[in-house]
Amino acid sequence: MSDSAERDERHRLRMQRKKAIVDEKIAQAQEEHGLLLVLTGNGKGKSSSAFGMAARSLGHGLQVGIVQFIKGARSTGEETFFRRFPEQVRYHVMGAGFTWETQDRQDDIAKAQAAWAVAVELMSDPAVALVVLDELNIALKYGYLSLDQVLQDIGSRPMAQHVVVTGRGAPPALIDAADTVTEMGVVKHAFKSGIKAQKGVEF
């Protein structure tokens, strides 16, 4: 048997063993309920990932609710896109912009609380399969909302409903409550090289 054939056979046997392990894990994962997913960290891609899940849900014919807590000062590509599906997507832009731009804590608090009221409404509707709470972590970080109340309201949602929370600095209690947590890390970012935000990539 040639070296190439031996290598191919070792690969086949290794993948065979791996498939058996994966199949066993799939067979054991029988529980099904709505998930709480937290996307945090200093790297790019948290909101992008959440909106990808929203698009995936649309592909399955599911209803989606989106609440943006901080963003709102400028129009974004995702808002323009998802508003094309008014029968499937309830899209709410509730922020006034980044905190260093608004510079008005009381107004930021009022907007965050109004946004949370909308989020609670979405999380009370079993017809909404996925709720995206974009930049909620920032509102929690600055104390605009009660973490205990947020956790209570998320925990009271319909059993089959998924919730995705994005933003830097996710509080430990939210991470503990989550089913899936992903931390986006920074390796390189174009902005640090003096390249401005690009349409279709950052907004």
C-alpha positions in Angstrom: 0.0 0.0 0.0 1.4 3.4 -1.0 2.0 6.2 1.5 -1.0 8.1 0.1 -3.3 5.1 0.3 -2.2 4.5 3.9 -2.8 8.1 4.8 -6.3 7.9 3.2 -7.1 4.7 5.1 -6.0 6.3 8.4 -8.2 9.3 7.6 -11.2 7.1 6.9 -10.8 5.2 10.1 -10.3 8.4 12.1 -13.4 9.9 10.6 -15.3 6.7 11.2 -14.5 6.9 14.9 -15.3 10.5 15.0 -18.7 9.9 13.4 -19.6 7.3 16.0 -18.8 9.8 18.8 -20.8 12.6 17.1 -23.8 10.3 16.3 -23.9 9.2 20.0 -23.9 12.9 21.2 -26.7 13.7 18.7 -28.7 10.7 19.9 -28.3 11.8 23.5 -29.4 15.4 22.8 -33.2 14.9 22.8 -34.3 17.9 24.9 -35.9 20.7 22.9 -36.8 24.1 24.2 -36.2 27.8 23.5 -32.6 28.9 23.9 -31.0 32.0 25.5 -27.9 32.9 23.5 -25.5 35.5 24.5 -23.0 37.1 22.0 -20.4 39.2 23.8 -16.8 40.2 23.8 -14.8 43.1 22.3 -14.6 41.7 18.7 -16.7 42.4 15.7 -19.6 40.2 14.7 -22.0 40.0 17.7 -24.9 41.8 16.0 -24.0 40.3 12.6 -24.3 36.8 14.1 -27.7 37.7 15.7 -29.0 39.0 12.4 -27.8 35.9 10.7 -29.9 33.9 13.0 -32.8 36.2 12.3 -32.3 35.6 8.5 -32.1 31.8 9.2 -35.4 31.9 11.1 -37.1 33.8 8.2 -35.8 31.0 5.9 -37.8 28.6 8.0 -40.9 30.7 7.9 -40.7 31.8 11.5 -41.6 35.1 13.0 -38.8 37.3 14.5 -38.8 40.3 16.8 -35.8 42.7 16.9 -35.2 45.4 19.5 -32.1 47.6 19.2 -31.2 49.3 22.5 -28.3 51.6 21.7 -28.2 51.9 17.9 -30.5 54.3 16.1 -28.7 57.4 15.1 -28.0 56.1 11.6 -29.8 53.8 9.2 -28.3 50.3 8.8 -28.3 47.7 6.1 -29.9 45.1 8.4 -32.8 47.5 9.3 -33.4 48.2 5.6 -33.3 44.5 4.7 -35.5 43.2 7.5 -38.2 45.9 7.1 -38.9 44.2 3.7 -40.6 41.4 5.7 -43.3 43.2 7.8 -45.4 40.1 8.1 -42.6 38.1 9.6 -40.3 40.7 11.3 -41.2 43.2 14.0 -38.3 45.6 14.0 -37.9 48.3 16.7 -35.0 50.8 16.7 -35.2 52.2 20.2 -31.8 53.9 20.9 -30.5 57.3 20.1 -26.9 56.3 19.3 -23.8 55.4 21.1 -23.5 56.6 24.7 -20.5 58.8 23.9 -22.6 60.6 21.3 -25.8 61.0 23.2 -24.1 62.2 26.4 -27.5 62.3 28.2 -27.8 59.5 30.7 -31.4 60.2 31.7 -32.6 60.1 28.1 -30.6 56.9 27.5 -32.3 55.3 30.6 -35.8 56.4 29.4 -35.1 55.0 25.9 -33.7 51.7 27.3 -36.8 51.3 29.5 -39.1 52.0 26.6 -37.2 49.4 24.6 -37.5 46.9 27.3 -41.2 47.3 27.4 -41.3 46.4 23.7 -39.0 43.5 24.3 -41.3 42.1 27.0 -44.2 42.4 24.6 -42.4 40.4 22.0 -41.3 37.8 24.6 -44.9 37.4 25.7 -46.0 36.4 22.2 -45.6 32.7 21.5 -46.0 33.4 17.8 -42.5 35.1 17.8 -40.0 32.3 17.5 -36.8 34.4 17.9 -36.3 37.7 19.7 -33.0 39.6 19.1 -32.1 42.1 21.9 -29.3 44.0 20.2 -26.9 45.8 22.5 -28.9 44.9 25.6 -25.6 44.2 27.4 -24.6 47.9 27.0 -27.9 49.0 28.6 -27.2 46.5 31.5 -23.6 47.6 31.8 -24.6 51.2 32.4 -27.4 50.4 34.8 -30.2 51.6 32.5 -32.2 48.5 33.3 -32.5 46.2 36.3 -30.6 43.0 35.6 -32.8 41.0 38.0 -35.9 42.2 36.1 -34.4 41.4 32.7 -33.5 37.9 33.8 -37.0 37.4 35.3 -38.7 38.6 32.1 -36.5 36.5 29.8 -37.1 33.4 32.0 -40.9 34.0 31.8 -41.0 33.8 28.0 -42.8 31.1 26.1 -41.0 27.8 26.4 -40.2 27.4 22.7 -39.0 31.0 22.1 -35.3 31.7 21.4 -33.7 34.9 22.7 -30.4 36.3 21.4 -28.6 39.0 23.5 -25.7 41.0 22.0 -23.2 43.6 23.3 -19.9 43.9 25.1 -19.6 43.1 28.8 -22.3 40.6 29.3 -23.0 40.4 33.1 -22.0 37.1 34.8 -25.6 36.4 35.9 -26.7 36.6 32.2 -23.9 34.3 31.1 -24.9 31.9 33.9 -28.5 31.9 32.7 -27.7 31.4 29.0 -27.7 28.1 27.1 -25.0 29.2 24.6 -22.4 32.0 25.1 -20.0 33.1 22.5 -17.2 35.7 23.2 -16.0 37.5 20.1 -12.3 38.3 20.3 -10.3 40.9 18.5 -7.3 39.8 16.4 -7.3 42.8 14.0 -9.7 45.5 13.2 -9.5 47.8 10.2 -10.6 50.9 12.2 -7.4 50.7 14.2 -5.5 51.1 10.9 -7.4 54.3 10.1 -10.0 52.8 7.8 -13.5 54.2 8.3 -16.6 52.1 8.8 -17.7 50.5 5.6 -21.2 50.2 4.3 -22.3 46.5 4.3 -19.6 45.5 6.7 -20.1 47.7 9.8 -23.5 49.2 9.1 
